[in-house]
Amino acid sequence: MHLTGKIFLLRVLGSEYYIEYSINRLCAIRRSTVVIPCSYKYPDSKAETVMWCQDDLFCNKMLYVSHSSNTNISAEYRDRAEYLGNKEKNCTLQIKNITDKDAGVYTFRFMTNVKRGKWSGSPGTTLTVERINPPVQSAFADLPSGCVVGKGASVPL
């Protein structure tokens, strides 16, 4: 299993900003719950806004999987996505009742109280969705090769 994440790192005047996804590629089984682990860092400023987007690196579409102000949350995620992180270091996201439409690239973005303090983590975490029909006692045995089910994931049997 390959669990090493990518780090988006930027040094500005000796300061360090980064977003790290612990898992680059994640596989989920339909109707399961998945957790996308994430951490971030920024110096001498305060994170004011945090958000997750699907297939939108800079969250330009302004339709969010999760947003700290709970605005413009996509109807598809409104009752299923939960930000488990905080505005300091943890940016972990949980999505319940996974559907086929959830497949895609998830990226975290945060904005600080500094004028140019807006950061998105690239490349994000790619989520694929697998069907296991019929559900069997040992669903993990039927997962495709290279499919990593994230820590904290639950699978309906």
N, C-alpha and C positions, 0 to 999 in steps of 0.2 A: 504494500500500500504506500502510495506517495502522498504524504500529508504536508509537505513543506509548502508554505505560502509565498506569494510574491509580495514584495514591499514596494510601495510607491514612496520614494524618498526625495525630499527637496531640502536643500540647505540654503537658507537665506540669511546673509550677514552673520554666519556662524550659528544660526539657530536651525533647529531640525524639525521638519514637519513630516509625518509619515502616516500611512494607512497600511495595515498588514492584514491580509486574509490568510488564516491558518490553513485553509483548504482552497485550492484553485479550482478543482473540479469536484462536484458533488452530485451524487445520484440519489434520487428519492423514488419511493414506490408510491403510486397513486393512493390517495387517502391517508398517507402517513403525515407525520410532523417532522420537519427538518429544522436544524439549527445551523446558521451560518456564522461561525466564530470570526471575530474581527477585533482588532485593536488599533488605536491611533494615538498620535502624540503631536503636540504643538507647544511652542515656548511662549512664555510671557504674554499670554492673551487668554481670552475666555471664549469657549465654544458657546455660541448663542443659539445656533440652529443646527440640527442633525437630521439627516434624511437618507433613505434607501430608495434606489430606483432600479427598474428592470429595463435592460436594453437601452439605456440612456445615460452614458458616462457622466455628463455634467448636469443631469436632471433638468435639461432645457424644456422638456415637455410639460414640466410642472404638474405631473400626475405621478403620485408617489406610492410606493409600497408601504412606507412608514415616514412620518414627518413629526418632528418634536412639537409642532403647534397643532397637529391633527388636521391640517388643512389640505385640500386637494388630494386626499387619499383615494386611490383607485377603488371603485366599487368592488372589484374582484378581490381586493385585499382587506377591505374595511374591517371585517370580523375575523380575519384569519392571520394577519401579520401582527407581530408584537415586537417592539424594540426592547430587547433585554439589557441593553447597554445603558450608558449614562453620558453626561456631557464632559467627561474627563478623559478616560482611556479606553473604555469598553464600548464597542459598536456592534455587538452581537445581535443578530436578527433571528427570529423564529417565525416559521410559516406553518400553519396547521392545515389539515385536509388538502394536501397537495393535489392539483389537477394538471392535466396536460398543458394548459395555458401557462403554467408557472415555469415551464422550461425557458431558460434564457440566462443572460449575464446580469448578475446583481452587483451594483456598486454603491458604496457608501460615500456620502459627501457631507462636509461640515463647513460652517461659516463661523468665523470668530468676530470679536469686537474690533479687530484691526482692519483698516480700509481694504487691503488686498488679501485678507485672510480667508480665502475660499479655496477648499481643496477637495479633489475627488480622487479616489483610489483606483488606479488602473493596474491590471486588467480586470479586477473584480473576481467574483466566484461564478463559474458556469454551472448551472443546475440542469441536469437532465432528469426526465421523468420516465420511469419504467412501469410497465404493466406486468403484473404477475397474476395470471388467470389459470385455473382458479387459485385463490389463496391457499397455500399449503402450510403445514406445521413448521417447516423449515424454509421460510421464504428467502432467507439469505443465500441458501444453496442455489437458488435459481437466478440470482443476479448476474448480469453480463460481466464478463471479465473486465477488470479495471474500474468497476463501479464501486465507489467508496460511499458508504452510508455514514453520514456525519454523527459525531458524538452527540448524544442527547436526542437522536431521532427515535421515534416510536413507529412501529409498523402494525397495522391492523391485520389480524389473522382471522 
